[in-house]
Amino acid sequence: MRVLVAGRTGQLAVELLERLPRDGHKVVALEAPELDLTDPESIRRAVEQAAPEAIINAAAYTAVDKAESQRDLAFAVNAIGAGMLAAAAAARDLPFLHVSTDYVFSGDGGAPYDEDASTGPMGVYGESKLAGERAVLAANPRSAIIRTAWVCSPHGANFVKTMLRLGREREAVSVVADQHGAPTFAADLADAMARMLPRLAAAPAGDPAFGVFHLTGAPWTTWHGFAEAIFAGAAARGHKVPRLSAITTADYPTPARRPADGRLQCGRITRIHGIEAADWRQSLSRCLDALIGPQTQNS
Ligand SMILES: NC(=O)C1=CN([C@@H]2O[C@H](COP(=O)(O)OP(=O)(O)OC[C@H]3O[C@@H](n4cnc5c(N)ncnc54)[C@H](O)[C@@H]3O)[C@@H](O)[C@H]2O)C=CC1
């Protein structure tokens, strides 16, 4: 199948470019200026020229803290732009795969969120992504949206790479231990999308294959727990690691508030698409192999 991917250098787009051809798909991955989600004409032209059979939106404004002072840009990309791309897919009766975030939730629910839980974003990024979900679903009934969280990969900017850098630069690192969720490796997300595509391509509007799904890695942890695993893996590969201490969110103020408990129940994607949450510890190990090299010691 010919698949148009919006985004080319982002974490997810890079993994899609690697994963989709393995299923025989031909991928056209574009980002600005060829496909700029804030430019309707570029969207029209890109879709016309690529003539895809499915469209995946891996592009987004992802600067969570900056979004607090760039509301218009965050909404232009994540809400209006996502909606325009979904509409361009709908005009050709194409399935549309889109990505959203645990930041659509407030994080004070006291339990993991399922796909039907009430939303209540606490910052501009989450608001823009929630508006994007609504715009996408309104524009194209053949849309599947995956809410995910804590996305990491060997490419781009992410927590794993930040921890490895801090480990090299500092003797001690403090990480928040009171925000709960789960890391998601972009390769696992790309794999899930590849597995969903054939059914999405065949299913008519109204089929349960479409709608909102949750997918993160498993098991749930905290940022501190994730940092512990990163440093254990790094040490086993002979990488210098710092002393790690646990702090609270109150000790580490950021412009945007983050959900204290952004754990996502991933049941619907398992029931409908047969996709299970991947164990992020194994995916972390592969990511560290790519970033540092293979393990040299038992951990
Ligand atoms: N990174 C994370 O921790 C999380 C990401 N997500 C979502 O997952 C999806 C993929 O995220 P990542 O790959 O991590 O993001 P990323 O930040 O690595 O890549 C985003 C891509 O979008 C492109 N882009 C930005 N503005 C654009 C525009 N106006 N037109 C076209 N392209 C544009 C960028 O150039 C970049 O290639 C996004 O929808 C994001 O909101 C959800 C939860 C957590």
The ligand as an ORCA input file, in Angstrom:
! r2SCAN-3c Opt
* xyz 0 1
  N       7.379     12.768     22.294
  C       6.547     12.356     23.252
  O       6.950     12.114     24.405
  C       5.099     12.158     22.951
  C       4.613     12.329     21.676
  N       3.273     12.137     21.425
  C       2.761     12.335     20.078
  O       3.376     11.357     19.246
  C       3.494     11.873     17.923
  C       4.916     11.693     17.425
  O       5.774     12.404     18.309
  P       7.360     12.410     18.130
  O       7.747     11.578     16.970
  O       7.936     12.141     19.464
  O       7.585     13.966     17.797
  P       8.894     14.706     17.286
  O       8.894     16.036     17.965
  O      10.080     13.820     17.349
  O       8.556     14.927     15.739
  C       7.543     15.790     15.310
  C       7.729     16.020     13.817
  O       6.712     16.929     13.383
  C       7.305     17.841     12.470
  N       6.513     19.067     12.434
  C       6.396     20.016     13.387
  N       5.621     21.013     12.934
  C       5.221     20.666     11.676
  C       4.408     21.273     10.680
  N       3.857     22.478     10.859
  N       4.218     20.619      9.520
  C       4.799     19.426      9.293
  N       5.585     18.801     10.172
  C       5.798     19.420     11.355
  C       8.706     18.065     13.037
  O       9.568     18.600     12.048
  C       9.084     16.658     13.454
  O       9.652     15.949     12.363
  C       3.009     13.329     17.998
  O       1.661     13.382     17.607
  C       3.109     13.670     19.470
  O       2.210     14.682     19.839
  C       2.407     11.729     22.392
  C       2.828     11.533     23.671
  C       4.205     11.739     24.059
*
